[in-house]
Amino acid sequence: MAQKNNPYVSFTQTVDRAAALLGYERSAYEFIKYPERELTVSIPVEMDDGTVTIFEGFRVQHSSLLGPYKGGVRYHQSVNHDEMKALAALMTLKCALANLPYGGAKGGVVVNPASLSKNELKRLTRRYTAMILPIIGPDEDIPAPDVNTNEEIMGWIMDTYSMMRGHAVPGIVTGKPLLLGGSLGRTGATGRGVSYILRETRKRLKIAEDGCTAAILGFGKVGKEAALRLFEDGVRIIAAGDTSGAVRSARGLDVRALAAHVESGRKIAEYRDGGVEHITNEELIATECTILIPCAVSDVIDERNAASVRAQIVVEGGNAQMTAGADEVLAQKDCLVIPDLVATLGGLIVSYFERVQNVQSLMWDEFEVSRMLRNVILRTYDEVWEVSRRNNVSMRMGAYLIAVERVCTAKRIRGIFP
Ligand code: GLU
């Protein structure tokens, strides 16, 4: 049975509340709580020292109502079944919300990839791909990068799948290297999406550049890119953290130096710069700032530390960063929460562009990709903003209202087989 603080519980509770607002009978929406298909696999990996370690992996396919399953693969020691179910369901809602012709899925392996050598990681990826191969495919289920996976890993998945099929199948994954059919602008797309959304939010809330500050929890693909973009937009990044701890500077961090430090494989706790103080992630969350951007693993903000938040806006740059309880605490503080369903859309939207380019065997330039990304993400943001204002609900609930309604309508139109 699922315990209380888990993203799957938060997800089902939010679906229930959205369905109640939409006036749906239980039978009209209950299916959204359940994945259509789930696969648990064991992945034996020969380690460099000749021993064999077994890793546990998952691929959860939540919904294929609106198109092929779509969603990332994460490598993390905290990966678990309930989290996979929640993240797969969120992908269904994200695709429906942005009007992308996909359903939702998620995959993951319980592993700390930092503890593996590159060759071990490659063998793990190849065997994981082989184990989920019966249920994935360019028209069935298309994996993509997520926490701790990247374009190199997508290239290995593409190669493994292609070898088993006997011909190149670039469309099996998105977020792959450019040379193998990747899209310009896919790397960093989620972080860029966060920055477009924040530019728009600052405009709507009339927050001047001057004096606008941000604290970023998680300095991986999303956090780092968002930090660099916000910095270019004139926002002062006053705190940033990763799993090792955080740094803070009231004058503003030298974001480019910090990004270079992290890119060289070092941790934030090892970062040294005059005037920078070292703090814990809990202190980062409690830092007084205009914008707090969590983009870490699930549930980093819960009802306990939500009480300490002193930001005006919280943007969920990663999936399922907050528990349902944290949402309530922040709502009481009048803090605007821009939810994952909207804020993390950048990567997914460019994944869709990648697939469109693959199908047509053509390539758009980066400017075109960014322009279209901005259009789609801001159109979605605007819709969510309007629906939440009209119904006097949070932006998260606004996003759920739109997405749940679309998925339920699709179900009704398609009907139940047989
Ligand atoms: N993992 C990313 C997400 O959660 C991207 C998924 C995709 O591109 O399919 O949105």
Residues whose N, C-alpha, C, O or C-beta is under 5 A from the ligand:
A	BS01	LIG	K70 G71 G72 I142 A144 P145 D146 T344 G347 L348 S351
